[in-house]
Structures are given as structure tokens and as C-alpha cells.
Amino acid sequence: YAGEKQIIARMKASYLEYMEKNGKLDFIGMIEHAVEAKYVPYDMRALLVDEAQDMCPLLYEYHKILIEAANKTKAPVFWYGDEDQCIYEFMGADPQISSCQL
């Protein structure tokens, strides 16, 4: 098991090095940048979040930014999720997020 962890750690380091060296972003990288920049679409008229039960903590942080922006402009926010239908826990999804008070 320890050997597998070392292999995975090396693969991850190699992947991240390749991405940085070649100016590439994966999905998580895009979300990280959006959170860091507090990026909000300039003409957001409504926010619809579907399948909220499959949201990881990083996406939750980004959605908090979007919800704050929506509240400032009085854009409606629709948040849908069913904790019993979470299928992405293996990727870090936390079904409890779907019931968080925003």
C-alpha cells in the first residue's frame, strides 16, 4: 500500500508539472482560478445549481461567490440536490453540501 501511495504521488507531481510547464488547466484548475479571482459572469441574471449533492468543497466555495453576486443583483438562485442520489463521493463530492445554509 505504501508503494502504491508513492507511485500515485509521483504521477500526480508529474501531471501537475506537465500542466504548469505547458500552460494547461484541468477542470479543478479552472475552478481554483475562478475562486482565486472571485470570477463572476458579468451579466448573470439567475443562478441554477442542479445536482448539488455531487458538489465538492471547492465547487461549493465557488458557488458561494456566485450566490453572493446573485444576492447583490437580486438575481434568483435555484439550488437543487438530493443527498440520496450522490454518485461522486469517490471524487470528493460531499452530499451534506447540498443541504448547507447559504
C-alpha positions, 0 to 999 in steps of 0.5 A: 500500500505504501508503494502504491501511495508513492507511485500515485504521488509521483504521477500526480507531481508529474501531471501537475508539472506537465500542466504548469510547464505547458500552460494547461488547466484541468477542470479543478484548475479552472475552478481554483482560478475562478475562486482565486479571482472571485470570477463572476459572469458579468451579466448573470441574471439567475443562478441554477445549481442542479445536482448539488449533492455531487458538489465538492468543497471547492465547487461549493466555495465557488458557488458561494461567490456566485450566490453572493453576486446573485444576492447583490443583483437580486438575481434568483438562485435555484439550488437543487440536490438530493443527498440520496442520489450522490454518485461522486463521493469517490471524487470528493463530492460531499452530499451534506453540501447540498443541504448547507445554509447559504 
